[in-house]
Amino acid sequence: MNKLMEQALLYDFYGELLTTHQRSVYEDFTFGDLSLGEIAEIAGISRQGVHDLVKRCQKQLSEYESKLHLVERFISVKDKVSEIQRLFQDYRNCGGEAAGEQIDSLLQEILDEL
C-alpha cells in the first residue's frame, strides 16, 4: 500500500483522536496539498512548527494502529470479502462444491474477526 493511502486510512480510523488544531494542519498538509509555508501562514505558526506537528500526528496515528490494529483488521476483512465475491462468481458459473466450502470458511473467518 502506498504511503498516502496508508496515511488516509490511519486518519480515517484515528483522526478523531487528534486535537482540532492537529486535524486542521494534518488535513491541509496531507489532503489539501498545501505547502509548509502556506499552512504556517494559515495556522499562525512557523514552517518548522508545521513540519514537527505533521510528523507528531503521523507518529501518533501509527501508534494507535500498533495498539488497536483497526486498519489491519479492515484490510483483512476487505480482502476476504473480495475473495468471497470471486468465489461466489465461480460458484454461480460452475456450481462447484469446493467454492461453496471456501465461501463458508471465509465467512466464518470474518465473523471471528468481528
CORRA-V388397 format. One record per pair of residues at least 6 apart in sequence whose C-alpha atoms are under 6 Angstrom apart, sorted by the first residue. I is the first residue (numbers start at 0). J is the second residue. If there is no record, write none. Layout:
I:J
I:J
This chain:
9:60
25:53
27:33
35:46
36:46
39:45
39:46
83:102
86:98
90:98
